[in-house]
Amino acid sequence: MADILSNFFGSVFPVALMFFLGFTLGRRGVFAVGEVSSLFKFIAQLAAPAIVFSIMITSEFGDADMQLIGLYFAAEGIVYLATMLLAMWGLGLDLKNGILAAMAASFSNHVLFAYPISQFAFAPDIIVPIQGIIAIDMAIFTLTIVALDMNAGARDGMLAALLRQRANPLLLALLAGLCIRLLPGEPYMALIRSAEFAARTAAPLGLFATGVVLSAPISGVNLRLAGLVTFMKMVAHPGIAAFLMLGVGGYAFDPSRTSLLVAVAPVGVMALTFSNRFQGESGAIAMAILWSMVASVLMIPVLIAI
């Protein structure tokens, strides 16, 4: 019990505090939803891409266990497909909302939540799997946006939908970091420090702004969908990931710990962003983010202490 409390206050509390401060101050009327919209824009355009760029140019991916990371993505894919089918066939939703539910249930809040917690809890060489997951997730996330774009009525085909992603800051940061990584020699220290400096702003600002947004009354909540997304994210995703890594892959718990930490991270805020953009069931996604955040804050200290 002492280890769990130590992990909570030493690793999870400093990160989760920003979310709950935003939620509390939003409820008290100190901050309004409209006042934090510019923070999301800053994070999407600069701070979160800086994290991806920093990861790409500083991480030693040669040390990553690609089989372990592959098992994580197998679990993510299973959860993605299962959630989409359950939302469409079980709850009668259309393809758009099926994709949005799948995005919410399978894409963890690793950039703003799991990654900063892992930096508090583990040595730098142990969090390489999380860095690899973030990098690969950017590509999968881009394809999901393309699918939503096409479903929203784009008639010019997949190629045009892909080309529209040339303005996607996260994808551009991923590609820029990859290009610099492939150049001979070491990246300039100015690039590394500039990216890291901007990256440090993402988690506190993003979690605080998310708390403010979720403090507003949530209307039009499809409780069955919110429950499905929360269950698939916080129960099915970690359960399937643990089964594949520990059972099928035969890994011990210790090398799997950081990858499982990503699996028990809450629903990513980008799911709500794109639910609003494509006029989806945003109330249900917002509720799932709130429920999963509380569950994740309780689960991660236990996972680190085991």
Secondary structure, 3 states (H helix, E strand, C coil): CHHHHHHHHHHHHHHHHHHHHHHHHHHCCCCCHHHHHHHHHHHHHHHHHHHHHHHHHHCCHHHCCHHHHHHHHHHHHHHHHHHHHHHHHHCCCCHHHHHHHHHHHHCECHHHHHHHHHHHHCCHHHHHHHHHHHHHHHHHHHHHHHHHHHHCCCCCHHHHHHHHHHHCHHHHHHHHHHHHHHCCCCCCHHHHHHHHHHHCCHHHHHHHHHHHHHHCCCCCCCHHHHHHHHHHHHHHHHHHHHHHHHHHCCCCHHHHHHHHHHHCCCECHHHHHHHHHCCCCHHHHHHHHHHHHHHHHHHHHHHHHC
